[in-house]
């Protein structure tokens, strides 16, 4: 199975029709009719209760079936409907207990034992007898792990467990062959109703981070049995703070409050506070105008200048602007199995010929920071990117290195293709111009749809290419795994499902494996930093930028901020009530 590329461009572009939001909001919540929201809050004493958050997700979502949730839009919705064994802190960078209240890491980080919370129930849904949600159990975790290991078009997630959990690959391959020789994943054991054990093939202390990824949300088998994985978009059932109420594909998804949710605030009030959340999907929507006109509460698609101009024209007390660097890296990759890029001096010359600071400054309206810290973005807790020594822009040294490699003033260097996905033409042209101007090499810029570019890149046909990678979990391993060489052969006819550069460096592989096995987090992060530095020194790729997101939020919306994974957790979000304000949004 080909690895799903977690790319910034990989967003399901659906045809959408803009629904007049006033009508939509009436569908979602009515102050005079509690039946519209199926939420009862009359007994709640806190003034924080009530209101509906409205947000537009420009390119929609891929799927609400977790193993097929291959985009950020799906993650945005599912994060508020389902839960994982572990979750990430408000900033998104630290692992916290969720459905698992505690765990042990044993046998040098090859065995993980999770003790699950009791009295947590799935949403009420017709898939259960009498329509009442049943209690969450360890068997649900085992079921969801097995679903990720099931072959099929609705599973885009097997890569995350492949060769990690003992027996996962054998189970997947047996199911794919249909021979019935392997009936379960050997490393997944239900100890009792509230305890599950997971055994790995080799040490990996960062496994907790993977368990917080969107592919591993927990859901009941009853929903899959009743509706089928193809129809879970309309019937996503979880244990989260909100329930799916209505789905109109390409138009909107409406979530309503889960009145049986297990979390409480510090005063003992039941969470969540909100009556609901509405996600619309309109790529042509004027989000800033709708924010101004009280039709949206959150806008994340504005650049720096656009957002600052919007704020300057509005009372500051109405909106606030948040800036955050998210877990996303863009880089230019080399095909290392092609002769011209086997020479490190050539790769270093290319890196020194590209002015990444100017690219970030002029190409992105503040939506990117230059990739000076390597492949791993400088936002992961405990990871000290300040120690990284970058490759600096130096066109004179670039010329010397290219001459040293046997190509004085670019003479004799072959004409090569450089592929960029659609939507990034200007950046591609800028890079092309820098390479031709500073190295006198001929680069043919090829622009193609992302879905067509990916198989060519992974097939080893592209000498130079732009790649973006957005992490599903906050761990340097997610980025460094792109350059792990153990699965790569020098035979270009053999497909790879990771490492699009086909980069092989035994020293890097040893550092990467050592870091994965290190239990002490401080030591593990330092080993990852050393591995990233090695990638920079060897010029495995050319880091271009890290994504920066500017988010405009209605000032009355409290406990609401995006994390480094670009998602919002609305569990504790509420609208601040102004004096004399009696209306419900």
Secondary structure, DSSP 8 states (H G I E B T S, - for coil): -------TT-----------HHHHHHHH-BTTBGGGTT---TT---TT---EEEEE-TT--S-SSGGG--SHHHHHHHTTT-B-SEEE-TTS-SEEESSEEEEEEETTTTEEEEEE-SS-B----TTSGGG---B--HHHHHHHHHHHT--STT---GGGTTTTBTTHHHHHHHHHHT-----S-TTEEEEETTEEEEEBSS--TTHHHHHTSGGG-B--HHHHHHH-GGGTTT----SSSEEEEEEETTTEEEEEE-TT-S-B-TTS-BS---SEEEEE--TT--HHHHHHTTS-SEEEEE-HHHHHHHHHTS-GGGEEEEEEEEEEEEEEEE-TTSGGGS-HHHHHHHHHTS-HHHHHHHHSTTSEEE-TT-SS-TTSTT--GGG-------HHHHHHHHHHTT-GGGTT---EEEEEETT-HHHHHHHHHHHHHHH---EEEEEE-HHHHHHHHHTT--SEEEEEEE-SSS-HHHHHGGG--TT--S-TTS--SS-TT----HHHHHHHHHHHH--SHHHHHHHHHHHHHHHHHHTSEEEEEEEEEEEEEETTEES----TTS----TT-EE---TT-----
